[in-house]
Amino acid sequence: MVMVKDDSGKQALQQIYKDVVNTIEGSKSQIFTIYEKTCWEIDQSKKDLEAIIVRVAEMIAEVDRLRMVAQQKKQQLARVSQKFSTFTEADIKNCYAETEKAQVELAIAIEKEKQLRQQRDRLQIRLHGMQDTVNTAKNLAVQIGVVMGYLGTQLGDMVEQFDSASKGKLLAVQVITAQENERLR
């Protein structure tokens, strides 16, 4: 009686299982790397956002101050214009120059405030997107854990079923071989 044992199918299934698990583990590792990197970027962006918020507040105060200065310069220019004859030409030119300088400084500060606000808004949107990425990475990690658990039980059961089927096949081959041997006697 010849004993035939066919483990090649079981080994192939085990190899496929190992390959699937390794691929999933590699993906899980990549997801974790994305998660960690995004968390770090979120921390950095929050620090940047805090700094920009402080700068925006400072710039708002500066714009308010420059508005008052510009308004005072305009009022001074109006007084000089009304009493044109009592001021020297140098005083009048100086008053115009100071008024113009105050208005230019105000315009520059307003533009800077606008740019800082836009930068703040873009950073807030970016932070929201990164938070979505972190949440997605968490969900994917959980889902991969579920898949790994499922694969562990399902493929283990499949290997057992294949092993049982192989044993049944082996038993059938042994029975047929025994019948053939009996017939030949």
Buried (B, 14 or more C-beta within 10 A) or exposed (E): EEEEEEEEBBEEBBEEBEEBBEEBEEBBEEBBEBBEBBBEBBEEBEEBBEEBBEBBEEBBEBBEEBBEBBEEBEEBBEEBEEEEEEBEEEEBEEBBEBBEEBBEBBEEBBEBBEEBBEBBEEBBEBBEEBBEBBEBBEEBBEEBEEBBEEBEEEBEEBBEEBBEEBEEEBEEBBEEBEEEEEEEE
